[in-house]
């Protein structure tokens, strides 16, 4: 997929380029806040255990934050840490005026209940947007103004990509394939707030292919490699592929060689779609950019500054 033709007239939606643009806007806003108010947005990233993938994610998030001018601080706890120890750390971070965003990297070890930890994070510092207060605010469309929802980063990035590609989304029929609390449900809420007609489909949905085929916008977030084929797609539809699946490489004799693919069979649908995010290079890069954006929004909200508009 490294040879994809990604240009202004391409069907491929370049998430990497959009993410770079958003990071630049975030960095400029951070400079303004520092110059006007003497404040540097602060992000705390908490990692429990030594999961290799989580370590990479945490490192990437920290590096991206520092590059944008955000003060990032990592907190590492051992895999055997108790839920009480993690709750104590979250409480300290909630009370720290220099920390404006708190992210506890998931998954957590078995002895720690993730819902308990998410519920302990101050909602205004919940840059992941997972706290039930933020999910409630999102469900009623309170995404601007005072006491607004912090929006989960991946759905927020998907909405930004859709608006950059299509402009006004009002009146379009959208299908969200997947109903997770992290992507599917908040994605549906964002599309409802954008005045789309929204269907949430999943493994129990009858005639799944037919439902997906009627969508002007299809967001695939089920975690099943290449599940969506060309005959699932309405001609000209815009497809956002959230899936990140590692499978054996199809063009290499080395049995240990793998490749990343999405939930959509990119090669089979590219001729029929109006636009599609590739995997990799689509949704992934913008998720971290939205984390940075959420951190700046949190810092502004907590200090009574004007909330930035990233459009």
Buried (B, 14 or more C-beta within 10 A) or exposed (E): BEEBEBEEEEBBBBBBEBBEBBBEBBBEBBEBBEEEEEBBBBBBBBBBBEBEEBBEBBEEBBEBBEEBBBBBBBBEBEEEBEBEBBBEBBEEBBEBEEBBBBBBBBEBBEEBEEEEBBBBBBBBBBBBBBBEBBBEBBBEBBBEEEEBBBBBBBBBBBBBBBEBBBEEBEEBBBBBBBBBEBBBBBBBBBBBBBEBBBBBBEEEBEEBEEBBBEBBBBBBBBBBBBBBEBEBBBEEBBBBBBBBBEEEBEEEEEEEEEBBBBBBBBEBBBEBBBBBBBBBBBBBBBBBBBBBBBBBBBBBBBEEBEEBEBE
